Amino acid sequence: MTTARGSPGPAPPRHHTPPPVARLAIAPHTDTVRCIDGVWWPHSVDLLAELPELLAALPFDWPRITHATVNGAAWCALPAHILVEGHVVRLRRTTGRPGPDTVCLVSPGHGRWDLLIIPPETPEPEAVHMMAEMARTGELAPA
């Protein structure tokens, strides 16, 4: 579009790229006690960038998460806490526990939820299959 003088008109509005959406599958609600309550496929190993997206994607009926513990050495350096949506979430890393990488989300007085972490570099078909099985059956897909 040009004006009467031939100069370009106003620039079109710029759209910012939205942040990545958390890739998460939670097991269906049942009376069954589980070791793993869901699976999470983060986009990177930067927990400070990924955790706010994860917490925002949790089911609306989950209470506020105040503590997050990751099992695994793959995560970048962690501070003792971060501010997420106006409240403090305490962070901790364990590396001595055997088993797959997990994140344990805690809400004092309400409970804890353990999510299996699908490594960010996992091929999409494999990760999507694992997430679909968790959402459908509450079980992890066979490897």
Backbone as ProteinMPNN parsed JSONL, in Angstrom:
{"seq_chain_A": "MTTARGSPGPAPPRHHTPPPVARLAIAPHTDTVRCIDGVWWPHSVDLLAELPELLAALPFDWPRITHATVNGAAWCALPAHILVEGHVVRLRRTTGRPGPDTVCLVSPGHGRWDLLIIPPETPEPEAVHMMAEMARTGELAPA", "coords_chain_A": {"N_chain_A": [[0.848, -1.17, 0.0], [0.539, 2.235, -0.778], [0.973, 5.714, -0.066], [-0.492, 8.852, -1.065], [1.74, 10.287, -1.849], [3.476, 8.417, -2.699], [5.057, 7.128, -0.876], [5.749, 4.317, 1.255], [3.062, 2.836, 3.085], [1.812, 2.389, 6.47], [3.614, -0.028, 8.348], [2.855, -3.528, 8.348], [1.322, -5.155, 11.197], [3.517, -6.721, 13.533], [3.911, -10.083, 14.357], [4.61, -11.984, 17.133], [6.413, -14.972, 17.716], [4.692, -17.556, 19.265], [5.26, -18.979, 22.562], [6.621, -22.32, 22.986], [4.304, -25.021, 23.286], [3.556, -26.963, 26.125], [4.323, -30.379, 26.086], [2.532, -32.887, 27.128], [1.125, -35.672, 28.816], [-1.342, -36.931, 30.84], [-2.183, -39.563, 33.047], [-5.349, -41.26, 32.942], [-8.005, -40.454, 35.288], [-8.339, -42.629, 37.949], [-8.966, -45.052, 40.561], [-6.663, -46.367, 40.959], [-3.437, -46.674, 42.296], [-0.504, -45.226, 41.165], [2.897, -45.51, 39.961], [3.929, -43.795, 38.124], [2.499, -40.849, 37.037], [2.079, -39.609, 34.67], [3.41, -38.479, 31.477], [5.991, -36.374, 30.226], [7.255, -34.418, 27.679], [9.684, -32.467, 27.25], [10.896, -29.537, 25.455], [13.543, -28.891, 25.626], [16.576, -29.166, 27.64], [16.574, -27.234, 29.501], [15.46, -26.485, 32.391], [14.531, -24.192, 33.653], [13.308, -22.769, 31.625], [11.473, -24.623, 30.705], [9.869, -25.576, 32.879], [7.879, -23.595, 33.729], [6.111, -23.73, 31.51], [5.28, -26.396, 31.701], [3.963, -26.406, 34.235], [1.886, -24.633, 33.688], [0.408, -26.153, 31.959], [-0.713, -28.186, 33.422], [-3.501, -30.143, 34.671], [-6.491, -28.296, 35.448], [-7.602, -28.823, 37.926], [-5.569, -29.583, 39.589], [-3.666, -28.86, 42.511], [-1.723, -25.915, 43.489], [1.629, -26.159, 42.594], [4.508, -26.423, 44.54], [7.036, -27.446, 44.818], [9.58, -28.951, 42.859], [11.239, -31.758, 41.821], [13.811, -33.047, 39.951], [14.883, -36.066, 38.548], [17.847, -36.966, 37.402], [20.752, -36.241, 35.459], [20.794, -34.74, 33.197], [19.759, -32.16, 33.054], [20.22, -28.615, 32.763], [22.149, -26.328, 34.832], [20.677, -25.675, 38.014], [18.926, -23.265, 39.918], [18.084, -22.711, 43.415], [15.42, -22.093, 43.567], [12.61, -20.879, 41.605], [10.574, -18.266, 40.228], [7.299, -18.722, 39.353], [4.561, -17.777, 37.626], [3.974, -15.856, 39.63], [4.417, -17.202, 42.048], [6.636, -18.971, 44.267], [8.608, -21.704, 43.281], [10.271, -24.352, 44.506], [13.32, -25.917, 43.627], [14.976, -28.992, 42.96], [17.523, -31.409, 42.387], [18.107, -34.818, 41.841], [20.525, -37.31, 41.457], [21.338, -39.836, 42.024], [19.394, -41.789, 42.071], [18.254, -44.84, 40.744], [16.841, -45.71, 37.539], [14.462, -44.314, 35.165], [14.569, -40.89, 33.892], [12.758, -38.541, 35.749], [10.245, -36.188, 36.854], [9.26, -34.918, 39.877], [6.456, -33.534, 41.175], [5.276, -31.489, 43.715], [2.744, -30.652, 46.022], [2.303, -29.397, 49.02], [0.337, -30.941, 51.506], [-1.509, -31.762, 49.683], [-0.484, -33.626, 47.834], [1.661, -35.6, 45.652], [2.983, -35.828, 42.358], [4.304, -37.843, 39.894], [6.1, -37.607, 36.963], [7.159, -39.169, 34.034], [9.987, -38.336, 32.173], [10.316, -37.734, 28.854], [13.082, -37.776, 26.854], [14.203, -34.737, 25.269], [15.316, -35.079, 22.708], [14.116, -37.296, 21.642], [12.729, -39.172, 18.97], [9.904, -37.885, 17.204], [7.654, -39.677, 16.45], [7.944, -41.822, 18.278], [7.82, -40.548, 20.809], [5.261, -39.375, 20.696], [3.706, -41.672, 20.553], [4.211, -42.819, 23.1], [3.08, -40.834, 24.729], [0.42, -40.91, 23.888], [-0.367, -43.5, 24.667], [-0.149, -43.282, 27.451], [-2.111, -41.347, 27.99], [-4.349, -42.718, 27.093], [-4.437, -45.271, 28.393], [-3.166, -45.06, 30.846], [-0.865, -46.316, 31.259], [2.631, -46.921, 30.561], [3.923, -46.952, 27.273], [5.107, -49.908, 25.675], [8.601, -50.401, 25.175]], "CA_chain_A": [[0.0, 0.0, 0.0], [1.305, 3.479, -0.815], [0.183, 6.928, 0.178], [-0.597, 9.704, -2.25], [3.066, 10.773, -2.23], [4.273, 7.305, -3.181], [5.843, 6.485, 0.189], [5.051, 3.144, 1.787], [2.126, 3.066, 4.181], [2.251, 1.826, 7.747], [4.072, -1.428, 8.305], [1.874, -4.452, 8.918], [1.669, -5.497, 12.576], [4.431, -7.852, 13.685], [3.425, -11.129, 15.243], [5.687, -12.697, 17.795], [6.235, -16.413, 17.765], [4.241, -17.952, 20.602], [6.158, -19.932, 23.209], [6.221, -23.697, 22.71], [3.277, -25.582, 24.158], [4.046, -28.13, 26.865], [3.899, -31.671, 25.554], [2.234, -33.562, 28.379], [-0.017, -36.598, 28.85], [-1.632, -37.353, 32.209], [-2.964, -40.802, 33.112], [-6.757, -41.023, 33.271], [-8.361, -40.548, 36.707], [-8.865, -43.904, 38.443], [-8.601, -45.29, 41.957], [-5.404, -47.091, 40.944], [-2.235, -45.939, 42.694], [0.501, -45.401, 40.116], [4.262, -45.023, 40.183], [4.079, -42.685, 37.179], [1.185, -40.234, 36.835], [1.993, -39.052, 33.323], [4.681, -38.315, 30.767], [6.27, -35.02, 29.784], [8.268, -34.363, 26.63], [10.125, -31.062, 27.15], [11.551, -29.12, 24.216], [14.98, -28.731, 25.87], [16.995, -29.561, 28.986], [16.605, -26.007, 30.297], [14.301, -26.582, 33.273], [14.017, -22.852, 33.956], [12.426, -22.399, 30.522], [10.452, -25.652, 30.497], [8.972, -25.801, 34.016], [6.672, -22.762, 33.69], [5.197, -24.279, 30.499], [4.707, -27.619, 32.262], [3.007, -26.079, 35.298], [0.715, -24.004, 33.068], [-0.339, -27.171, 31.221], [-1.29, -29.189, 34.322], [-4.966, -30.062, 34.772], [-6.942, -27.161, 36.253], [-7.981, -29.235, 39.28], [-4.394, -29.868, 40.396], [-3.326, -27.709, 43.363], [-0.489, -25.186, 43.159], [2.869, -26.912, 42.8], [5.488, -25.592, 45.235], [8.345, -28.09, 44.747], [9.823, -29.822, 41.708], [12.514, -32.476, 41.904], [14.107, -33.81, 38.742], [15.827, -37.163, 38.676], [18.636, -37.039, 36.187], [21.848, -35.294, 35.334], [20.738, -34.083, 31.889], [19.267, -30.791, 33.132], [21.186, -27.527, 32.969], [22.287, -25.9, 36.228], [19.422, -25.252, 38.626], [18.961, -22.491, 41.159], [17.304, -23.348, 44.488], [13.998, -21.833, 43.342], [12.266, -19.936, 40.546], [9.257, -17.665, 40.356], [6.426, -19.163, 38.27], [3.229, -17.17, 37.734], [3.817, -15.132, 40.879], [4.704, -17.946, 43.27], [7.943, -19.621, 44.295], [8.69, -23.152, 43.143], [11.597, -24.818, 44.926], [13.871, -26.9, 42.691], [15.985, -29.91, 43.47], [17.933, -32.447, 41.443], [18.724, -36.026, 42.377], [21.209, -38.029, 40.376], [21.72, -41.167, 42.46], [18.298, -42.753, 41.99], [18.22, -45.602, 39.492], [15.588, -45.632, 36.807], [14.364, -43.273, 34.131], [14.461, -39.5, 34.338], [11.405, -38.167, 36.149], [10.071, -34.959, 37.616], [8.297, -35.098, 40.962], [5.797, -32.27, 41.468], [4.711, -31.603, 45.059], [1.895, -29.618, 46.591], [2.151, -29.811, 50.412], [-1.024, -31.129, 51.976], [-2.362, -32.256, 48.596], [0.081, -34.813, 47.223], [2.77, -35.517, 44.707], [2.742, -36.427, 41.062], [5.557, -38.184, 39.23], [5.994, -37.652, 35.511], [8.301, -39.665, 33.287], [10.474, -37.344, 31.214], [10.766, -38.235, 27.555], [14.173, -36.872, 26.468], [13.837, -33.826, 24.184], [15.795, -35.527, 21.397], [13.382, -38.492, 21.23], [12.001, -38.982, 17.702], [8.503, -37.536, 17.419], [6.697, -40.795, 16.47], [8.107, -42.583, 19.522], [7.324, -39.737, 21.926], [3.81, -39.245, 20.559], [3.136, -42.977, 20.911], [4.269, -42.938, 24.554], [2.115, -39.913, 25.323], [-0.927, -41.393, 23.573], [-0.642, -44.659, 25.515], [-0.361, -42.807, 28.819], [-3.411, -40.678, 28.047], [-5.418, -43.682, 26.824], [-4.487, -46.418, 29.306], [-2.514, -44.808, 32.121], [0.348, -47.149, 31.299], [3.673, -46.533, 29.627], [3.993, -47.776, 26.069], [6.294, -50.771, 25.671], [9.734, -49.843, 24.413]], "C_chain_A": [[0.894, 1.233, 0.0], [0.373, 4.631, -0.523], [0.176, 7.735, -1.107], [0.765, 10.174, -2.732], [3.96, 9.635, -2.717], [5.113, 6.644, -2.11], [5.058, 5.297, 0.733], [4.149, 3.529, 2.952], [2.648, 2.451, 5.466], [2.623, 0.36, 7.591], [2.991, -2.326, 8.889], [2.285, -4.817, 10.346], [2.564, -6.735, 12.615], [3.844, -8.827, 14.685], [4.62, -11.86, 15.826], [5.382, -14.182, 17.789], [5.783, -16.801, 19.163], [5.226, -18.921, 21.228], [5.706, -21.35, 22.9], [5.184, -24.169, 23.728], [3.851, -26.814, 24.844], [3.465, -29.396, 26.259], [3.769, -32.605, 26.751], [1.057, -34.497, 28.198], [-0.154, -37.097, 30.282], [-2.468, -38.621, 32.145], [-4.409, -40.473, 33.457], [-7.003, -41.165, 34.773], [-8.95, -41.92, 37.004], [-8.509, -44.006, 39.915], [-7.271, -46.022, 42.075], [-4.258, -46.174, 41.381], [-1.15, -46.247, 41.666], [1.877, -44.949, 40.592], [4.511, -43.796, 39.311], [2.685, -42.158, 36.854], [1.005, -39.64, 35.445], [3.365, -39.002, 32.689], [4.771, -36.881, 30.256], [7.416, -35.067, 28.8], [8.7, -32.911, 26.453], [10.826, -30.798, 25.823], [13.064, -29.026, 24.373], [15.309, -29.251, 27.266], [17.156, -28.338, 29.891], [15.351, -25.976, 31.168], [13.705, -25.222, 33.597], [13.083, -22.352, 32.855], [11.242, -23.358, 30.417], [9.436, -25.76, 31.63], [7.75, -24.885, 34.01], [5.642, -23.263, 32.666], [4.513, -25.535, 31.021], [3.636, -27.287, 33.297], [1.74, -25.432, 34.732], [-0.168, -25.027, 32.358], [-0.986, -28.225, 32.119], [-2.808, -29.05, 34.37], [-5.393, -28.974, 35.761], [-7.273, -27.553, 37.689], [-6.789, -29.647, 40.139], [-4.104, -28.647, 41.269], [-2.017, -27.06, 42.908], [0.729, -26.035, 43.524], [3.892, -25.968, 43.437], [6.907, -26.157, 45.182], [8.422, -28.952, 43.488], [11.201, -30.441, 41.88], [12.694, -33.26, 40.62], [15.129, -34.88, 39.078], [16.572, -37.239, 37.36], [19.657, -35.933, 36.105], [21.764, -34.465, 34.054], [20.346, -32.617, 31.955], [20.401, -29.797, 33.33], [21.212, -27.162, 34.451], [20.967, -25.36, 36.76], [19.674, -24.35, 39.826], [18.111, -23.213, 42.204], [15.808, -23.139, 44.297], [13.83, -20.895, 42.15], [10.872, -19.375, 40.84], [8.444, -18.075, 39.125], [5.034, -18.608, 38.531], [2.986, -16.57, 39.114], [4.029, -15.926, 42.147], [6.021, -18.714, 43.121], [7.785, -21.128, 44.151], [10.124, -23.533, 43.491], [12.042, -25.946, 44.006], [14.931, -27.754, 43.36], [16.296, -30.935, 42.39], [18.498, -33.622, 42.224], [19.383, -36.74, 41.211], [21.528, -39.466, 40.758], [20.633, -42.218, 42.348], [18.357, -43.52, 40.679], [16.873, -45.405, 38.801], [15.585, -44.483, 35.824], [14.315, -41.879, 34.734], [12.994, -39.184, 34.614], [11.428, -36.768, 36.733], [8.972, -35.249, 38.628], [7.76, -33.717, 41.317], [5.061, -32.421, 42.789], [3.882, -30.378, 45.397], [1.633, -30.03, 48.032], [0.682, -29.86, 50.845], [-1.968, -31.679, 50.923], [-1.798, -33.501, 47.93], [1.269, -34.532, 46.336], [2.387, -36.258, 43.447], [4.093, -36.635, 40.401], [5.316, -38.339, 37.735], [7.28, -38.201, 34.923], [8.697, -38.592, 32.292], [10.94, -38.067, 29.961], [11.875, -37.287, 27.11], [13.792, -36.008, 25.263], [14.227, -34.329, 22.797], [15.086, -36.79, 20.9], [12.653, -38.225, 19.916], [10.501, -38.792, 17.954], [7.555, -38.738, 17.41], [6.757, -41.603, 17.769], [7.524, -41.825, 20.715], [5.803, -39.61, 21.878], [3.122, -40.55, 20.931], [3.118, -43.155, 22.432], [3.218, -42.054, 25.218], [0.68, -40.392, 25.076], [-1.298, -42.588, 24.451], [-0.904, -44.242, 26.958], [-1.745, -42.171, 28.941], [-4.56, -41.674, 27.898], [-5.568, -44.709, 27.938], [-3.95, -46.12, 30.697], [-1.251, -45.616, 32.301], [1.366, -46.617, 30.295], [3.666, -47.484, 28.454], [5.221, -48.673, 26.144], [7.37, -50.19, 24.772], [9.922, -50.589, 23.119]], "O_chain_A": [[1.901, 1.267, 0.707], [-0.841, 4.543, -0.705], [0.769, 7.338, -2.111], [0.931, 10.437, -3.924], [5.101, 9.88, -3.111], [5.822, 5.681, -2.402], [3.829, 5.285, 0.671], [4.457, 4.449, 3.71], [3.806, 2.039, 5.536], [2.024, -0.379, 6.809], [2.289, -1.932, 9.821], [3.472, -4.79, 10.671], [2.389, -7.67, 11.834], [3.34, -8.43, 15.735], [5.519, -12.295, 15.107], [4.222, -14.59, 17.85], [6.417, -16.418, 20.146], [5.952, -19.614, 20.515], [4.537, -21.57, 22.585], [5.2, -23.755, 24.887], [4.549, -27.613, 24.219], [2.274, -29.472, 25.959], [4.767, -33.055, 27.315], [0.095, -34.162, 27.507], [0.797, -37.619, 30.864], [-3.352, -38.749, 31.299], [-4.671, -39.514, 34.184], [-6.295, -41.907, 35.453], [-9.936, -42.328, 36.39], [-7.823, -43.136, 40.453], [-6.803, -46.271, 43.185], [-4.128, -45.049, 40.899], [-0.913, -47.41, 41.341], [2.004, -44.123, 41.496], [5.218, -42.872, 39.712], [1.802, -42.915, 36.449], [-0.092, -39.216, 35.083], [4.356, -39.426, 33.282], [3.767, -36.263, 29.904], [8.442, -35.693, 29.067], [8.156, -32.199, 25.609], [11.289, -31.723, 25.156], [13.796, -29.074, 23.384], [14.427, -29.719, 27.985], [17.809, -28.416, 30.932], [14.303, -25.496, 30.736], [12.495, -25.109, 33.794], [12.16, -21.586, 33.133], [10.133, -22.943, 30.077], [8.258, -26.009, 31.374], [6.65, -25.371, 34.272], [4.44, -23.225, 32.927], [3.314, -25.725, 30.816], [2.53, -27.824, 33.244], [0.645, -25.661, 35.244], [-1.363, -24.793, 32.176], [-1.732, -29.073, 31.63], [-3.342, -27.966, 34.138], [-4.738, -28.759, 36.781], [-7.23, -26.706, 38.581], [-6.969, -30.022, 41.297], [-4.276, -27.515, 40.817], [-1.305, -27.591, 42.055], [0.828, -26.557, 44.634], [4.119, -24.861, 42.948], [7.871, -25.446, 45.464], [7.447, -29.6, 43.106], [12.197, -29.74, 42.061], [11.829, -34.05, 40.243], [16.103, -34.637, 39.791], [15.985, -37.543, 36.321], [19.452, -34.831, 36.616], [22.587, -33.572, 33.849], [20.579, -31.886, 30.992], [21.406, -30.095, 33.975], [20.386, -27.64, 35.228], [20.23, -24.677, 36.049], [20.537, -24.639, 40.655], [17.484, -24.227, 41.896], [15.005, -23.921, 44.808], [14.767, -20.21, 41.739], [10.103, -19.954, 41.607], [8.847, -17.809, 37.993], [4.406, -18.932, 39.539], [1.918, -16.754, 39.698], [3.841, -15.386, 43.238], [6.452, -19.052, 42.019], [6.947, -21.747, 44.806], [11.07, -23.087, 42.842], [11.251, -26.818, 43.647], [15.682, -27.286, 44.216], [15.436, -31.283, 41.581], [19.277, -33.439, 43.16], [18.846, -36.764, 40.104], [21.949, -40.246, 39.904], [20.903, -43.408, 42.509], [18.494, -42.917, 39.615], [15.896, -44.984, 39.421], [16.577, -43.771, 35.67], [14.056, -41.708, 35.925], [12.111, -39.514, 33.823], [12.485, -36.232, 37.065], [7.904, -35.755, 38.285], [8.52, -32.833, 41.714], [4.303, -33.374, 42.971], [4.253, -29.242, 45.105], [0.82, -30.924, 48.266], [-0.097, -28.944, 50.581], [-3.108, -32.027, 51.234], [-2.568, -34.359, 47.498], [1.799, -33.423, 46.27], [1.579, -37.187, 43.465], [4.922, -35.727, 40.352], [4.447, -39.096, 37.301], [8.37, -37.749, 35.273], [7.837, -38.002, 31.638], [11.842, -38.903, 30.006], [11.628, -36.086, 26.996], [13.133, -36.488, 24.34], [13.542, -34.037, 21.817], [15.429, -37.302, 19.834], [12.028, -37.177, 19.755], [9.913, -39.456, 18.808], [6.706, -38.823, 18.297], [5.722, -42.017, 18.293], [6.813, -42.406, 21.535], [5.136, -39.726, 22.906], [2.065, -40.534, 21.561], [2.113, -43.595, 22.989], [2.547, -42.478, 26.158], [-0.172, -40.287, 25.958], [-2.43, -42.675, 24.928], [-1.789, -44.793, 27.612], [-2.467, -42.438, 29.902], [-5.619, -41.5, 28.501], [-6.68, -44.993, 28.381], [-4.249, -46.853, 31.639], [-0.639, -45.602, 33.368], [1.015, -45.957, 29.317], [3.432, -48.681, 28.615], [6.269, -48.245, 26.628], [7.084, -49.571, 23.747], [10.824, -50.265, 22.345]]}, "name": "protein", "num_of_chains": 1, "seq": "MTTARGSPGPAPPRHHTPPPVARLAIAPHTDTVRCIDGVWWPHSVDLLAELPELLAALPFDWPRITHATVNGAAWCALPAHILVEGHVVRLRRTTGRPGPDTVCLVSPGHGRWDLLIIPPETPEPEAVHMMAEMARTGELAPA"}
